[in-house]
Amino acid sequence: MTAPGPHVNTSDEVRGPLLTAYSGRRPERLPVWFMRQAGRSLPEYHEVRRGVGMLEACLRPELATEITLQPVRRHGVDAAIFFSDIVVPLRLAGVDVEIVSGVGPVIGEPVRSVADAERLAAHAPGDHSAVQEAVRLTVAELGETPLIGFGGAPFTLAAYLVEGRPSRDHLAARGLMHSDPATWDRVMTWAADLTGAFLRAQVEAGARAVQLFDSWAGGLSLADYTAYAAPYSARALSHVKDLGVPIVHFGTGTSELLGAMKDAGADVVGVDYRLPLDEASRRLGGTTPLQGNIDPALLTAPWEVLEAHVRDVVDRGRQAPAHVLNLGHGVPPTTDPGVLTRIVELAHSL
């Protein structure tokens, strides 16, 4: 009889609960993390950010590392999400962008013409060294807890670039895609490669998964999303496909777009709070791991109300092959951090 060889451990134990769930299998412990868990609601975040602008904070490696680690220390979540902002790649590429308090990202020269698009496309992705240093520092501190890389989807970047600032209806962006498809393609191709390079830099420095976040895709019809946005999200994600990390695709107001978002290259689909997870799983054919989708508004509800909601989300998530518990959008800044810690404890008990 031949003696058994040395045991090579490729089990879910090594992957940990988050990466196991992202791979489509159910870990022993329900994994949980929160979008926008780093910052805003944490007093320690406000302390280290005092006097430092948002984009500057994202590009100071030691500071970005500290902010990324804070919720892991406080809440015991199963993943860290890299502290960054959707428009950081624009700043690195030399685009005139500022985050204005009370407004959001403001573009110095909005893109409205062929000439504007060509001017934009002349910007190369830029130097990712500060981002990669922050990722390396963070990964070294996290130990077995995985770091998720982060990037904004091309449509959301283009919406800012064309509108010049946040917009509720994105009339200028939606108008451009129909009135001048060639210029739209130029902007979106550039944005896709910008985000793709940003995601790849994070993975090459140690991120073990990535999430593509589409803040404004919910403003599109399925036909427009499929024709004018999804191919560019697919292009962005193609930059990391060969690296073998799980890809999460999330957008707000995207209940009607979930299938197209998956088809753009996602392994995991994030679901916002508007659609129950069992229905989301049905729409995706019951074969796709899901992430979500606690309603952030309920974080201020009495605990018995919130607990019942969390349990309901978890129950509905059982219809999917695997489930990562998260919010159906980001942590509101007024959230009591203790509530998030309590949700983590509940999730792990389930």
One Martini backbone bead per residue (centre of mass of N, CA, C, O) as a GRO file, in nm:
protein
  350
    1MET     BB    1   0.096   0.036   0.023
    2THR     BB    2   0.060   0.365  -0.025
    3ALA     BB    3   0.159   0.637   0.108
    4PRO     BB    4   0.059   0.923   0.199
    5GLY     BB    5   0.088   1.225   0.117
    6PRO     BB    6   0.112   1.534   0.151
    7HIS     BB    7  -0.086   1.782   0.273
    8VAL     BB    8  -0.286   1.992   0.072
    9ASN     BB    9  -0.431   2.301   0.157
   10THR     BB   10  -0.744   2.387  -0.030
   11SER     BB   11  -0.940   2.482   0.161
   12ASP     BB   12  -1.174   2.686   0.312
   13GLU     BB   13  -0.994   2.750   0.550
   14VAL     BB   14  -0.788   2.916   0.382
   15ARG     BB   15  -0.982   3.119   0.249
   16GLY     BB   16  -1.225   3.167   0.402
   17PRO     BB   17  -1.542   3.291   0.414
   18LEU     BB   18  -1.541   3.495   0.182
   19LEU     BB   19  -1.397   3.332  -0.051
   20THR     BB   20  -1.586   3.096  -0.038
   21ALA     BB   21  -1.843   3.250  -0.117
   22TYR     BB   22  -1.727   3.371  -0.384
   23SER     BB   23  -1.695   3.064  -0.501
   24GLY     BB   24  -1.997   2.923  -0.416
   25ARG     BB   25  -1.958   2.850  -0.111
   26ARG     BB   26  -2.041   2.742   0.212
   27PRO     BB   27  -1.956   2.846   0.500
   28GLU     BB   28  -1.967   2.813   0.837
   29ARG     BB   29  -1.944   3.128   0.821
   30LEU     BB   30  -2.099   3.417   0.791
   31PRO     BB   31  -2.018   3.667   0.592
   32VAL     BB   32  -1.910   4.017   0.677
   33TRP     BB   33  -1.964   4.343   0.537
   34PHE     BB   34  -1.924   4.707   0.466
   35MET     BB   35  -2.012   4.958   0.297
   36ARG     BB   36  -1.840   5.218   0.413
   37GLN     BB   37  -1.681   5.125   0.681
   38ALA     BB   38  -1.462   5.337   0.611
   39GLY     BB   39  -1.582   5.571   0.801
   40ARG     BB   40  -1.793   5.843   0.899
   41SER     BB   41  -1.896   5.663   1.168
   42LEU     BB   42  -1.601   5.701   1.278
   43PRO     BB   43  -1.416   5.864   1.510
   44GLU     BB   44  -1.127   5.771   1.416
   45TYR     BB   45  -1.156   5.886   1.135
   46HIS     BB   46  -1.195   6.189   1.204
   47GLU     BB   47  -0.926   6.215   1.347
   48VAL     BB   48  -0.728   6.139   1.099
   49ARG     BB   49  -0.883   6.352   0.889
   50ARG     BB   50  -0.802   6.605   1.008
   51GLY     BB   51  -0.728   6.839   0.755
   52VAL     BB   52  -0.793   6.616   0.527
   53GLY     BB   53  -0.850   6.543   0.226
   54MET     BB   54  -0.984   6.293   0.056
   55LEU     BB   55  -0.773   6.250  -0.174
   56GLU     BB   56  -0.529   6.269   0.009
   57ALA     BB   57  -0.600   6.028   0.192
   58CYS     BB   58  -0.593   5.812  -0.040
   59LEU     BB   59  -0.266   5.904  -0.111
   60ARG     BB   60  -0.186   5.814   0.183
   61PRO     BB   61  -0.073   5.523   0.278
   62GLU     BB   62  -0.090   5.526   0.593
   63LEU     BB   63  -0.379   5.643   0.606
   64ALA     BB   64  -0.530   5.438   0.429
   65THR     BB   65  -0.461   5.201   0.607
   66GLU     BB   66  -0.586   5.290   0.874
   67ILE     BB   67  -0.879   5.321   0.761
   68THR     BB   68  -0.912   5.028   0.660
   69LEU     BB   69  -0.863   4.893   0.955
   70GLN     BB   70  -1.070   5.003   1.161
   71PRO     BB   71  -1.326   4.809   1.113
   72VAL     BB   72  -1.178   4.546   1.178
   73ARG     BB   73  -1.116   4.608   1.471
   74ARG     BB   74  -1.406   4.689   1.568
   75HIS     BB   75  -1.607   4.456   1.416
   76GLY     BB   76  -1.496   4.183   1.280
   77VAL     BB   77  -1.475   4.157   0.991
   78ASP     BB   78  -1.419   3.959   0.678
   79ALA     BB   79  -1.334   4.246   0.548
   80ALA     BB   80  -1.157   4.470   0.351
   81ILE     BB   81  -1.195   4.793   0.216
   82PHE     BB   82  -1.053   4.998   0.019
   83PHE     BB   83  -0.949   5.316   0.066
   84SER     BB   84  -1.147   5.519  -0.150
   85ASP     BB   85  -1.234   5.660  -0.475
   86ILE     BB   86  -1.381   5.688  -0.775
   87VAL     BB   87  -1.186   5.958  -0.854
   88VAL     BB   88  -0.886   5.882  -0.819
   89PRO     BB   89  -0.804   5.805  -1.114
   90LEU     BB   90  -0.844   6.091  -1.219
   91ARG     BB   91  -0.626   6.228  -1.053
   92LEU     BB   92  -0.389   6.045  -1.152
   93ALA     BB   93  -0.446   6.143  -1.463
   94GLY     BB   94  -0.499   6.476  -1.438
   95VAL     BB   95  -0.774   6.546  -1.360
   96ASP     BB   96  -1.003   6.799  -1.285
   97VAL     BB   97  -1.067   6.715  -0.943
   98GLU     BB   98  -1.316   6.762  -0.682
   99ILE     BB   99  -1.421   6.742  -0.343
  100VAL     BB  100  -1.717   6.885  -0.245
  101SER     BB  101  -1.870   6.995   0.010
  102GLY     BB  102  -2.208   6.892  -0.034
  103VAL     BB  103  -2.164   6.764  -0.340
  104GLY     BB  104  -1.888   6.644  -0.464
  105PRO     BB  105  -1.782   6.572  -0.758
  106VAL     BB  106  -1.577   6.805  -0.953
  107ILE     BB  107  -1.539   6.914  -1.282
  108GLY     BB  108  -1.359   7.142  -1.455
  109GLU     BB  109  -1.392   6.980  -1.756
  110PRO     BB  110  -1.635   6.894  -1.920
  111VAL     BB  111  -1.774   6.643  -2.136
  112ARG     BB  112  -1.930   6.746  -2.473
  113SER     BB  113  -1.709   6.662  -2.696
  114VAL     BB  114  -1.478   6.555  -2.907
  115ALA     BB  115  -1.251   6.733  -2.797
  116ASP     BB  116  -1.291   6.652  -2.502
  117ALA     BB  117  -1.237   6.348  -2.543
  118GLU     BB  118  -0.948   6.380  -2.651
  119ARG     BB  119  -0.835   6.522  -2.407
  120LEU     BB  120  -0.893   6.292  -2.211
  121ALA     BB  121  -0.741   6.055  -2.371
  122ALA     BB  122  -0.450   6.184  -2.310
  123HIS     BB  123  -0.480   6.051  -2.040
  124ALA     BB  124  -0.311   5.869  -1.838
  125PRO     BB  125  -0.343   5.670  -1.561
  126GLY     BB  126  -0.084   5.677  -1.396
  127ASP     BB  127   0.034   5.669  -1.061
  128HIS     BB  128   0.014   5.372  -0.835
  129SER     BB  129   0.217   5.368  -0.591
  130ALA     BB  130   0.044   5.465  -0.348
  131VAL     BB  131  -0.167   5.244  -0.369
  132GLN     BB  132   0.024   4.998  -0.347
  133GLU     BB  133   0.143   5.071  -0.074
  134ALA     BB  134  -0.122   5.061   0.081
  135VAL     BB  135  -0.187   4.767   0.021
  136ARG     BB  136   0.067   4.640   0.142
  137LEU     BB  137   0.029   4.749   0.428
  138THR     BB  138  -0.249   4.625   0.476
  139VAL     BB  139  -0.190   4.324   0.427
  140ALA     BB  140   0.024   4.300   0.653
  141GLU     BB  141  -0.200   4.362   0.883
  142LEU     BB  142  -0.443   4.152   0.822
  143GLY     BB  143  -0.359   3.879   0.729
  144GLU     BB  144  -0.634   3.670   0.674
  145THR     BB  145  -0.774   3.917   0.591
  146PRO     BB  146  -0.926   4.035   0.324
  147LEU     BB  147  -0.875   4.240   0.043
  148ILE     BB  148  -1.071   4.479  -0.129
  149GLY     BB  149  -1.098   4.606  -0.420
  150PHE     BB  150  -1.155   4.931  -0.591
  151GLY     BB  151  -1.409   5.055  -0.834
  152GLY     BB  152  -1.535   5.247  -1.086
  153ALA     BB  153  -1.755   5.254  -1.314
  154PRO     BB  154  -1.770   5.389  -1.623
  155PHE     BB  155  -2.047   5.528  -1.602
  156THR     BB  156  -1.992   5.689  -1.346
  157LEU     BB  157  -1.751   5.843  -1.452
  158ALA     BB  158  -1.897   5.965  -1.700
  159ALA     BB  159  -2.113   6.117  -1.547
  160TYR     BB  160  -1.916   6.315  -1.419
  161LEU     BB  161  -1.767   6.414  -1.677
  162VAL     BB  162  -2.029   6.529  -1.818
  163GLU     BB  163  -2.181   6.683  -1.587
  164GLY     BB  164  -1.947   6.779  -1.349
  165ARG     BB  165  -2.153   6.642  -1.144
  166PRO     BB  166  -2.385   6.553  -0.960
  167SER     BB  167  -2.683   6.357  -1.057
  168ARG     BB  168  -3.013   6.239  -1.088
  169ASP     BB  169  -3.052   6.201  -1.431
  170HIS     BB  170  -2.826   6.229  -1.653
  171LEU     BB  171  -2.885   6.392  -1.920
  172ALA     BB  172  -2.611   6.444  -2.056
  173ALA     BB  173  -2.515   6.150  -2.071
  174ARG     BB  174  -2.766   6.028  -2.214
  175GLY     BB  175  -2.753   6.219  -2.455
  176LEU     BB  176  -2.470   6.146  -2.563
  177MET     BB  177  -2.511   5.840  -2.623
  178HIS     BB  178  -2.727   5.912  -2.855
  179SER     BB  179  -2.605   6.167  -3.021
  180ASP     BB  180  -2.279   6.054  -2.964
  181PRO     BB  181  -2.146   5.750  -2.974
  182ALA     BB  182  -1.844   5.805  -3.032
  183THR     BB  183  -1.784   5.982  -2.788
  184TRP     BB  184  -1.885   5.784  -2.578
  185ASP     BB  185  -1.681   5.563  -2.647
  186ARG     BB  186  -1.429   5.724  -2.577
  187VAL     BB  187  -1.493   5.772  -2.278
  188MET     BB  188  -1.552   5.473  -2.191
  189THR     BB  189  -1.286   5.345  -2.273
  190TRP     BB  190  -1.112   5.517  -2.092
  191ALA     BB  191  -1.256   5.448  -1.822
  192ALA     BB  192  -1.210   5.143  -1.832
  193ASP     BB  193  -0.895   5.152  -1.835
  194LEU     BB  194  -0.864   5.309  -1.575
  195THR     BB  195  -1.005   5.109  -1.384
  196GLY     BB  196  -0.849   4.856  -1.462
  197ALA     BB  197  -0.571   4.960  -1.364
  198PHE     BB  198  -0.657   5.009  -1.070
  199LEU     BB  199  -0.734   4.719  -1.002
  200ARG     BB  200  -0.468   4.581  -1.080
  201ALA     BB  201  -0.285   4.727  -0.878
  202GLN     BB  202  -0.421   4.604  -0.626
  203VAL     BB  203  -0.379   4.304  -0.686
  204GLU     BB  204  -0.065   4.312  -0.726
  205ALA     BB  205  -0.044   4.415  -0.408
  206GLY     BB  206  -0.291   4.198  -0.259
  207ALA     BB  207  -0.561   4.179  -0.350
  208ARG     BB  208  -0.838   3.918  -0.332
  209ALA     BB  209  -1.047   4.126  -0.448
  210VAL     BB  210  -1.321   4.283  -0.637
  211GLN     BB  211  -1.507   4.600  -0.678
  212LEU     BB  212  -1.767   4.714  -0.883
  213PHE     BB  213  -1.897   5.049  -0.880
  214ASP     BB  214  -2.243   5.162  -0.968
  215SER     BB  215  -2.406   5.438  -0.882
  216TRP     BB  216  -2.577   5.516  -1.182
  217ALA     BB  217  -2.711   5.270  -1.340
  218GLY     BB  218  -3.015   5.301  -1.237
  219GLY     BB  219  -3.072   5.533  -1.470
  220LEU     BB  220  -3.101   5.288  -1.661
  221SER     BB  221  -3.194   5.104  -1.893
  222LEU     BB  222  -3.149   4.797  -2.010
  223ALA     BB  223  -3.083   4.879  -2.299
  224ASP     BB  224  -2.871   5.098  -2.230
  225TYR     BB  225  -2.686   4.929  -2.057
  226THR     BB  226  -2.620   4.708  -2.268
  227ALA     BB  227  -2.510   4.917  -2.491
  228TYR     BB  228  -2.352   5.171  -2.298
  229ALA     BB  229  -2.208   4.997  -2.039
  230ALA     BB  230  -2.140   4.689  -2.013
  231PRO     BB  231  -1.893   4.668  -2.213
  232TYR     BB  232  -1.711   4.850  -2.021
  233SER     BB  233  -1.716   4.679  -1.771
  234ALA     BB  234  -1.589   4.438  -1.910
  235ARG     BB  235  -1.327   4.583  -1.981
  236ALA     BB  236  -1.237   4.647  -1.696
  237LEU     BB  237  -1.240   4.343  -1.592
  238SER     BB  238  -1.026   4.230  -1.796
  239HIS     BB  239  -0.771   4.336  -1.629
  240VAL     BB  240  -0.829   4.081  -1.395
  241LYS     BB  241  -0.895   3.793  -1.505
  242ASP     BB  242  -0.592   3.666  -1.495
  243LEU     BB  243  -0.569   3.680  -1.159
  244GLY     BB  244  -0.807   3.508  -1.003
  245VAL     BB  245  -1.019   3.698  -0.882
  246PRO     BB  246  -1.285   3.796  -0.738
  247ILE     BB  247  -1.595   3.941  -0.874
  248VAL     BB  248  -1.772   4.234  -0.793
  249HIS     BB  249  -2.108   4.359  -0.870
  250PHE     BB  250  -2.228   4.696  -0.808
  251GLY     BB  251  -2.554   4.863  -0.772
  252THR     BB  252  -2.786   5.121  -0.782
  253GLY     BB  253  -3.096   5.050  -0.895
  254THR     BB  254  -3.037   4.731  -1.039
  255SER     BB  255  -3.267   4.510  -1.057
  256GLU     BB  256  -3.291   4.508  -1.392
  257LEU     BB  257  -2.951   4.443  -1.428
  258LEU     BB  258  -2.824   4.181  -1.309
  259GLY     BB  259  -2.766   4.001  -1.557
  260ALA     BB  260  -2.579   4.208  -1.704
  261MET     BB  261  -2.373   4.231  -1.475
  262LYS     BB  262  -2.282   3.943  -1.477
  263ASP     BB  263  -2.207   3.931  -1.791
  264ALA     BB  264  -1.959   4.138  -1.750
  265GLY     BB  265  -1.785   3.944  -1.514
  266ALA     BB  266  -1.921   3.824  -1.265
  267ASP     BB  267  -1.924   3.624  -0.964
  268VAL     BB  268  -2.064   3.857  -0.800
  269VAL     BB  269  -2.374   3.998  -0.678
  270GLY     BB  270  -2.488   4.300  -0.589
  271VAL     BB  271  -2.759   4.403  -0.368
  272ASP     BB  272  -2.989   4.607  -0.306
  273TYR     BB  273  -3.262   4.704  -0.094
  274ARG     BB  274  -3.505   4.670  -0.320
  275LEU     BB  275  -3.428   4.351  -0.340
  276PRO     BB  276  -3.480   4.047  -0.275
  277LEU     BB  277  -3.269   3.777  -0.269
  278ASP     BB  278  -3.459   3.558  -0.385
  279GLU     BB  279  -3.525   3.720  -0.641
  280ALA     BB  280  -3.238   3.765  -0.739
  281SER     BB  281  -3.174   3.465  -0.773
  282ARG     BB  282  -3.392   3.404  -0.977
  283ARG     BB  283  -3.291   3.608  -1.198
  284LEU     BB  284  -2.995   3.439  -1.190
  285GLY     BB  285  -3.073   3.116  -1.173
  286GLY     BB  286  -2.936   3.012  -0.889
  287THR     BB  287  -2.587   3.052  -0.951
  288THR     BB  288  -2.527   3.320  -0.776
  289PRO     BB  289  -2.354   3.492  -0.578
  290LEU     BB  290  -2.433   3.703  -0.298
  291GLN     BB  291  -2.466   4.057  -0.200
  292GLY     BB  292  -2.627   4.145   0.105
  293ASN     BB  293  -2.932   4.375   0.190
  294ILE     BB  294  -2.929   4.589   0.401
  295ASP     BB  295  -3.106   4.848   0.522
  296PRO     BB  296  -2.974   5.146   0.621
  297ALA     BB  297  -3.230   5.267   0.764
  298LEU     BB  298  -3.234   5.031   0.997
  299LEU     BB  299  -2.988   5.128   1.180
  300THR     BB  300  -3.207   5.319   1.357
  301ALA     BB  301  -3.356   5.096   1.465
  302PRO     BB  302  -3.466   4.889   1.661
  303TRP     BB  303  -3.319   4.597   1.728
  304GLU     BB  304  -3.564   4.407   1.674
  305VAL     BB  305  -3.602   4.512   1.385
  306LEU     BB  306  -3.319   4.466   1.270
  307GLU     BB  307  -3.290   4.166   1.335
  308ALA     BB  308  -3.527   4.069   1.163
  309HIS     BB  309  -3.408   4.174   0.898
  310VAL     BB  310  -3.145   4.017   0.897
  311ARG     BB  311  -3.274   3.737   0.907
  312ASP     BB  312  -3.427   3.770   0.640
  313VAL     BB  313  -3.185   3.811   0.458
  314VAL     BB  314  -3.052   3.539   0.523
  315ASP     BB  315  -3.284   3.358   0.435
  316ARG     BB  316  -3.293   3.460   0.137
  317GLY     BB  317  -2.985   3.392   0.079
  318ARG     BB  318  -3.031   3.070   0.066
  319GLN     BB  319  -3.107   3.069  -0.249
  320ALA     BB  320  -2.817   3.086  -0.281
  321PRO     BB  321  -2.513   2.940  -0.300
  322ALA     BB  322  -2.416   3.223  -0.176
  323HIS     BB  323  -2.341   3.455   0.109
  324VAL     BB  324  -2.288   3.808   0.166
  325LEU     BB  325  -2.309   4.018   0.413
  326ASN     BB  326  -2.471   4.338   0.368
  327LEU     BB  327  -2.543   4.619   0.235
  328GLY     BB  328  -2.759   4.814   0.008
  329HIS     BB  329  -2.529   5.012   0.092
  330GLY     BB  330  -2.400   5.250   0.268
  331VAL     BB  331  -2.282   5.390   0.544
  332PRO     BB  332  -2.410   5.605   0.739
  333PRO     BB  333  -2.278   5.870   0.921
  334THR     BB  334  -2.500   5.829   1.175
  335THR     BB  335  -2.398   5.567   1.265
  336ASP     BB  336  -2.378   5.335   1.506
  337PRO     BB  337  -2.113   5.132   1.549
  338GLY     BB  338  -2.244   4.922   1.744
  339VAL     BB  339  -2.444   4.808   1.536
  340LEU     BB  340  -2.239   4.674   1.348
  341THR     BB  341  -2.117   4.485   1.555
  342ARG     BB  342  -2.386   4.337   1.615
  343ILE     BB  343  -2.426   4.222   1.331
  344VAL     BB  344  -2.174   4.051   1.324
  345GLU     BB  345  -2.246   3.873   1.564
  346LEU     BB  346  -2.504   3.763   1.441
  347ALA     BB  347  -2.393   3.643   1.181
  348HIS     BB  348  -2.191   3.445   1.328
  349SER     BB  349  -2.430   3.292   1.480
  350LEU     BB  350  -2.566   3.187   1.195
   0.00000   0.00000   0.00000
